[in-house]
Amino acid sequence: MKDVFGLIYTSDESDMRLRDLTRSRPIAAMPMGGRYRVIDVLLSNMVHSEITNVGLITQRNYHALMDHLGSGKEWDLNRKRDGLFILPPYVSRSNTGSYTGMLDAIRSNLGYVRRSSQRYAVICGSNVVFNTRFDEMLKFHQEKNADITILYNVPVGEEAKAEADRTHLKLDADGRVTDIEVTQSLNNYPAASMDVYIMDKALLTYLVEVTAAHYQTDFVRDVLMRQLRELKVYGYEYKGYVKRIESIASFYRLNMDMLDESKRTPLLYKPYPVYTKVKDEVPARYEAGAKAKNCLLADGCIIEGTVENSVLFRGVRIGKGAVVKNCVLMQSVEVQDGAQLSHVIADKGAFIKRDRNLVGQESWPVVIEKNAVI
């Protein structure tokens, strides 16, 4: 794995679906699980795979992401050689500063790709979370002598219905991709792409330059689907917990899943722990009369009321007589005395006044934007 570098594309294609939650941040910077952000999972996967050269292509609203990552110290990526490289957009004669797809983003950062001394590239998007190492995937890629290897999973039950609009792959008995669907009106193929690819750096550079010459910007449509017969494209199955964040409902389900130990443990702790930015704060405090059941409460929370089946981030305060059920409350949210919240997502710094009553649904939770006063 020392001959591999990582490239994370923080696209904003799904950001608009999350409305108020991504108004001031990309999906990669979205909080999850009480103390983590989405980018923590992706970077931890890279670090556990012993990848020490990681490029992060940003597009819009990336200030929160840069503030969270800093120098990459928490992921052991603050190095003299290689390390974490944040690649923000810029304007030049050949670069408009606004990317129209992953290929366009990589083309604008080909200087970083060419400077990387490693032979292979692991490329991933920023809205799929999972816990793994990439060494077995690389070994599979080499054994098959593949041009491109795609990581995929097979969602079942409700997950299959919720994530039906993923890119789906048809595989033969050897694992080679023979067809790709990007619109799941027929839902023929169960294998769902996780937007993670391994390929040779030289091939990546060639594909980016050729597609740029023809003004093609989408990796799936303009590379994989057009050249599926010419390229040896294989799929490698991942069998652990996977969640794709592409809507308010899917973000809500991800955080609710973190209340279930059978899903929280394989994503955040085992087989590999997820690293995040450390903030030393006082433990959560429960005042007299407080009740908490089946919750994740981060440091600095003050609970005077009732909290059930909810995820509370750092510094959340729940007043006396307030009842919070099935909610996701981000950092520094305050719920005053007597307020009633059910199926609510409150962004950072939101303030819910005394005796307010907010009720959403599991499939359509109420969203309160950052620093809003209700």
C-alpha positions as CSV (number, residue, x, y, z in Angstrom):
1,M,0.0,0.0,0.0
2,K,3.0,2.3,0.1
3,D,2.7,2.5,-3.7
4,V,-0.8,4.0,-3.4
5,F,-2.1,7.5,-3.0
6,G,-5.6,8.6,-2.2
7,L,-7.9,11.1,-3.9
8,I,-11.2,12.2,-2.3
9,Y,-13.6,14.3,-4.4
10,T,-15.9,16.3,-2.3
11,S,-18.5,17.0,-5.0
12,D,-21.6,19.1,-4.4
13,E,-23.9,17.1,-6.7
14,S,-25.9,15.7,-3.8
15,D,-25.5,18.8,-1.6
16,M,-28.6,20.5,-3.0
17,R,-30.8,17.6,-1.8
18,L,-29.8,18.2,1.8
19,R,-31.0,21.8,1.5
20,D,-30.3,23.9,4.7
21,L,-27.8,21.4,6.1
22,T,-25.3,21.9,3.3
23,R,-25.9,25.6,2.8
24,S,-22.6,26.4,4.6
25,R,-20.7,23.0,4.3
26,P,-20.2,20.1,1.9
27,I,-21.5,16.6,2.7
28,A,-17.9,15.7,3.6
29,A,-18.1,18.1,6.6
30,M,-21.6,16.9,7.8
31,P,-21.6,15.9,11.5
32,M,-22.6,12.3,12.3
33,G,-22.6,10.0,15.3
34,G,-22.4,12.7,18.0
35,R,-18.7,13.7,17.5
36,Y,-17.6,12.7,14.0
37,R,-17.8,14.1,10.5
38,V,-18.2,12.2,7.2
39,I,-14.7,13.0,6.1
40,D,-13.3,11.3,9.3
41,V,-14.5,7.9,8.1
42,L,-13.0,8.3,4.6
43,L,-9.6,9.6,5.9
44,S,-9.5,6.8,8.5
45,N,-10.0,4.2,5.8
46,M,-7.0,5.7,3.9
47,V,-4.8,5.8,7.0
48,H,-5.6,2.3,8.1
49,S,-4.6,1.2,4.6
50,E,-1.2,2.8,5.2
51,I,-1.9,5.4,2.5
52,T,0.1,8.5,3.6
53,N,-0.4,10.7,0.5
54,V,-4.1,11.9,0.4
55,G,-5.4,14.7,-1.9
56,L,-8.8,16.3,-1.0
57,I,-10.4,18.1,-3.9
58,T,-12.8,20.7,-2.6
59,Q,-15.4,22.7,-4.5
60,R,-17.7,25.0,-2.6
61,N,-18.3,26.0,1.1
62,Y,-15.2,24.2,2.1
63,H,-14.2,26.4,5.0
64,A,-15.8,24.2,7.7
65,L,-13.9,21.2,6.1
66,M,-10.6,23.0,6.2
67,D,-11.2,24.1,9.8
68,H,-12.0,20.5,10.9
69,L,-9.0,18.9,9.1
70,G,-6.3,21.5,9.9
71,S,-2.9,20.0,9.2
72,G,-4.2,16.4,9.3
73,K,-2.5,15.8,12.7
74,E,-5.4,13.6,14.1
75,W,-5.0,11.2,11.1
76,D,-1.1,11.2,11.3
77,L,-1.0,13.1,7.9
78,N,1.0,16.1,9.0
79,R,4.2,14.9,7.4
80,K,7.4,16.3,5.8
81,R,7.0,13.9,2.9
82,D,3.5,13.4,1.5
83,G,0.6,13.9,4.0
84,L,-2.7,15.6,3.5
85,F,-3.2,18.0,0.6
86,I,-6.3,20.2,0.5
87,L,-6.9,21.2,-3.1
88,P,-9.4,24.1,-3.3
89,P,-10.7,25.4,-6.7
90,Y,-8.9,28.3,-8.4
91,V,-9.4,30.3,-11.5
92,S,-6.9,30.2,-14.4
93,R,-7.0,30.2,-18.2
94,S,-7.8,26.5,-18.2
95,N,-9.7,26.3,-15.0
96,T,-13.0,28.1,-14.3
97,G,-12.9,27.3,-10.6
98,S,-16.2,25.4,-10.8
99,Y,-16.1,21.7,-11.6
100,T,-18.7,20.0,-13.7
101,G,-17.8,16.5,-12.6
102,M,-15.1,14.3,-11.1
103,L,-13.0,14.2,-14.3
104,D,-13.0,18.0,-14.6
105,A,-12.0,18.2,-10.9
106,I,-9.1,15.8,-11.4
107,R,-8.0,17.6,-14.6
108,S,-7.7,20.8,-12.7
109,N,-5.5,19.1,-10.1
110,L,-3.4,17.0,-12.5
111,G,-0.3,18.7,-11.0
112,Y,-0.9,17.0,-7.7
113,V,-1.5,13.6,-9.5
114,R,1.7,13.9,-11.5
115,R,3.8,14.9,-8.5
116,S,2.6,11.9,-6.5
117,S,5.3,9.3,-6.5
118,Q,3.0,6.3,-6.0
119,R,1.9,4.1,-8.9
120,Y,-1.8,3.4,-8.0
121,A,-4.6,5.8,-7.1
122,V,-7.6,5.1,-4.8
123,I,-10.3,7.5,-5.8
124,C,-13.5,7.9,-3.8
125,G,-16.4,10.3,-3.4
126,S,-17.5,11.9,-0.2
127,N,-21.1,10.8,0.5
128,V,-20.7,7.1,1.2
129,V,-19.5,5.9,4.6
130,F,-18.0,2.5,5.4
131,N,-15.2,1.0,7.4
132,T,-12.5,-1.0,5.6
133,R,-8.9,-1.2,4.3
134,F,-8.1,-1.1,0.6
135,D,-5.2,-3.6,0.6
136,E,-7.3,-6.6,-0.3
137,M,-9.0,-4.6,-3.0
138,L,-5.6,-3.7,-4.4
139,K,-4.5,-7.3,-4.3
140,F,-7.6,-8.3,-6.2
141,H,-7.0,-5.5,-8.7
142,Q,-3.4,-6.8,-9.4
143,E,-4.4,-10.4,-9.6
144,K,-7.0,-9.7,-12.2
145,N,-4.6,-7.4,-14.1
146,A,-7.6,-4.9,-14.1
147,D,-7.5,-1.4,-15.5
148,I,-10.1,-0.2,-13.1
149,T,-11.6,-1.9,-10.0
150,I,-14.8,-0.6,-8.5
151,L,-15.9,-1.2,-4.8
152,Y,-19.5,-2.3,-4.5
153,N,-22.0,-3.7,-2.1
154,V,-25.3,-5.5,-2.4
155,P,-28.0,-3.7,-0.4
156,V,-31.0,-5.8,0.7
157,G,-34.5,-5.1,1.9
158,E,-35.3,-1.5,2.8
159,E,-31.7,-0.4,2.0
160,A,-32.1,-1.6,-1.6
161,K,-35.2,0.5,-2.0
162,A,-33.7,3.6,-0.3
163,E,-30.6,3.4,-2.5
164,A,-32.1,2.4,-5.8
165,D,-30.7,5.3,-7.7
166,R,-27.1,4.4,-7.2
167,T,-24.9,3.3,-10.1
168,H,-25.5,-0.5,-10.4
169,L,-23.2,-3.0,-12.0
170,K,-23.7,-6.3,-13.9
171,L,-20.9,-8.7,-13.2
172,D,-19.9,-12.0,-14.8
173,A,-18.7,-15.1,-13.0
174,D,-15.1,-13.7,-12.8
175,G,-16.1,-10.4,-11.3
176,R,-15.7,-8.4,-14.5
177,V,-18.2,-5.6,-15.1
178,T,-20.2,-6.2,-18.3
179,D,-22.9,-3.5,-18.0
180,I,-23.7,-0.4,-15.9
181,E,-27.1,1.2,-15.1
182,V,-27.3,4.7,-13.7
183,T,-31.1,5.0,-13.6
184,Q,-32.8,2.3,-11.6
185,S,-36.2,2.3,-13.2
186,L,-35.7,-1.3,-14.0
187,N,-33.4,-2.2,-11.0
188,N,-31.9,-5.2,-12.9
189,Y,-28.5,-5.4,-11.1
190,P,-28.2,-5.8,-7.3
191,A,-24.5,-4.7,-7.1
192,A,-24.4,-1.0,-6.1
193,S,-21.3,1.0,-6.8
194,M,-19.8,2.8,-3.7
195,D,-18.0,5.4,-5.8
196,V,-14.5,4.0,-4.9
197,Y,-12.1,3.1,-7.7
198,I,-8.5,1.8,-8.0
199,M,-6.5,2.4,-11.1
200,D,-3.0,3.0,-12.3
201,K,-1.9,6.7,-12.1
202,A,-0.7,6.6,-15.7
203,L,-4.1,5.3,-16.9
204,L,-5.9,7.9,-14.8
205,T,-3.8,10.7,-16.3
206,Y,-4.5,9.5,-19.8
207,L,-8.2,9.1,-19.3
208,V,-8.5,12.6,-17.8
209,E,-6.6,14.2,-20.7
210,V,-8.5,12.3,-23.4
211,T,-11.9,13.1,-21.9
212,A,-11.0,16.7,-21.4
213,A,-10.1,17.0,-25.1
214,H,-13.7,15.9,-25.9
215,Y,-15.3,18.0,-23.1
216,Q,-16.4,15.0,-21.2
217,T,-16.7,15.4,-17.4
218,D,-18.6,12.5,-15.8
219,F,-16.5,9.5,-14.9
220,V,-19.2,6.9,-14.9
221,R,-20.9,7.9,-18.1
222,D,-18.0,9.2,-20.1
223,V,-15.3,6.7,-19.1
224,L,-16.8,3.5,-17.6
225,M,-19.9,3.2,-19.8
226,R,-18.3,4.4,-23.1
227,Q,-15.2,2.3,-22.7
228,L,-16.5,-0.8,-20.9
229,R,-15.5,-3.1,-23.7
230,E,-12.0,-1.6,-24.2
231,L,-11.1,-1.4,-20.5
232,K,-10.9,-4.3,-18.0
233,V,-13.3,-3.1,-15.3
234,Y,-13.8,-5.4,-12.3
235,G,-16.0,-5.2,-9.2
236,Y,-14.8,-6.0,-5.7
237,E,-17.5,-6.7,-3.1
238,Y,-17.7,-5.0,0.3
239,K,-19.9,-6.9,2.8
240,G,-19.9,-4.5,5.8
241,Y,-22.2,-1.6,6.8
242,V,-22.6,1.0,4.1
243,K,-24.7,4.2,4.1
244,R,-25.0,6.7,1.3
245,I,-25.8,10.3,2.3
246,E,-27.8,11.8,-0.5
247,S,-30.9,13.2,1.1
248,I,-32.3,14.5,4.4
249,A,-33.9,11.1,5.1
250,S,-30.7,9.2,4.5
251,F,-28.7,11.5,6.7
252,Y,-31.3,11.1,9.4
253,R,-31.3,7.3,9.0
254,L,-27.5,7.2,9.3
255,N,-27.6,9.0,12.7
256,M,-30.4,6.8,13.9
257,D,-28.4,3.8,12.9
258,M,-25.7,4.9,15.3
259,L,-28.0,4.2,18.2
260,D,-27.9,0.5,17.1
261,E,-24.7,-1.1,18.5
262,S,-24.8,-3.7,15.7
263,K,-24.4,-0.9,13.1
264,R,-22.4,1.7,15.2
265,T,-19.6,-0.7,16.0
266,P,-18.7,-1.9,12.5
267,L,-18.8,1.7,11.2
268,L,-17.0,3.6,13.9
269,Y,-14.9,1.1,16.0
270,K,-14.3,-2.3,14.4
271,P,-12.4,-3.6,12.6
272,Y,-10.7,-0.2,12.5
273,P,-11.4,2.9,14.7
274,V,-12.4,6.2,13.1
275,Y,-10.2,9.1,14.0
276,T,-11.6,12.7,14.4
277,K,-10.5,16.1,15.7
278,V,-10.1,16.1,19.4
279,K,-11.9,18.7,21.5
280,D,-11.3,18.4,25.3
281,E,-14.6,19.4,27.0
282,V,-16.3,18.5,30.2
283,P,-18.5,15.3,30.3
284,A,-22.2,15.5,29.7
285,R,-24.2,16.6,32.9
286,Y,-27.6,15.2,34.0
287,E,-29.5,17.5,36.3
288,A,-32.0,16.3,38.9
289,G,-35.1,15.0,37.1
290,A,-33.3,14.4,33.8
291,K,-34.2,11.3,31.8
292,A,-32.2,9.8,29.0
293,K,-32.9,6.5,27.1
294,N,-31.2,5.0,24.1
295,C,-29.2,8.1,23.2
296,L,-25.7,9.2,22.1
297,L,-24.7,12.3,24.1
298,A,-21.4,14.1,23.4
299,D,-19.2,16.0,25.8
300,G,-20.5,19.3,27.2
301,C,-24.3,18.4,27.0
302,I,-26.5,19.6,29.8
303,I,-29.7,17.6,30.2
304,E,-32.6,18.8,32.5
305,G,-35.5,17.3,30.6
306,T,-36.2,14.0,28.7
307,V,-34.2,12.7,25.8
308,E,-35.1,9.4,24.0
309,N,-33.7,7.7,20.8
310,S,-31.7,10.8,19.9
311,V,-28.2,11.9,18.9
312,L,-26.9,15.0,20.7
313,F,-23.6,16.6,19.6
314,R,-21.2,18.7,21.8
315,G,-22.7,21.4,24.0
316,V,-26.4,20.7,23.5
317,R,-28.6,21.9,26.3
318,I,-32.1,20.5,27.0
319,G,-34.2,22.6,29.4
320,K,-36.5,21.5,32.2
321,G,-39.7,19.8,31.1
322,A,-38.5,19.6,27.5
323,V,-39.0,16.4,25.7
324,V,-36.7,15.4,22.7
325,K,-37.5,12.1,20.9
326,N,-36.0,10.7,17.7
327,C,-34.0,13.8,17.0
328,V,-30.5,14.8,15.8
329,L,-29.3,18.0,17.5
330,M,-25.9,19.3,16.4
331,Q,-23.4,21.3,18.3
332,S,-24.5,24.0,20.7
333,V,-28.3,23.6,20.0
334,E,-30.4,24.8,22.9
335,V,-33.9,23.6,23.6
336,Q,-35.6,25.7,26.3
337,D,-38.0,24.6,29.0
338,G,-41.2,22.8,28.0
339,A,-40.4,22.5,24.3
340,Q,-41.5,19.3,22.5
341,L,-39.4,17.9,19.7
342,S,-40.0,14.8,17.6
343,H,-38.2,13.7,14.4
344,V,-36.2,17.0,14.2
345,I,-32.8,17.7,12.8
346,A,-31.4,20.9,14.3
347,D,-28.2,22.4,12.8
348,K,-25.4,24.0,14.8
349,G,-26.4,26.8,17.1
350,A,-30.2,26.5,16.6
351,F,-32.3,27.9,19.4
352,I,-35.8,26.5,20.2
353,K,-37.8,28.7,22.5
354,R,-39.9,27.8,25.5
355,D,-42.9,25.6,24.9
356,R,-42.5,25.2,21.1
357,N,-43.8,22.0,19.6
358,L,-42.1,20.6,16.5
359,V,-43.1,17.3,15.0
360,G,-41.8,15.6,11.9
361,Q,-41.9,12.1,10.4
362,E,-39.2,9.5,10.1
363,S,-39.4,9.8,6.3
364,W,-39.5,13.6,6.4
365,P,-37.9,15.1,9.5
366,V,-38.2,18.7,10.4
367,V,-35.0,20.6,9.5
368,I,-33.9,23.7,11.4
369,E,-31.1,25.6,9.8
370,K,-27.9,26.8,11.4
371,N,-28.3,29.5,14.1
372,A,-32.0,29.7,13.5
373,V,-34.3,30.8,16.3
374,I,-37.7,29.0,16.5
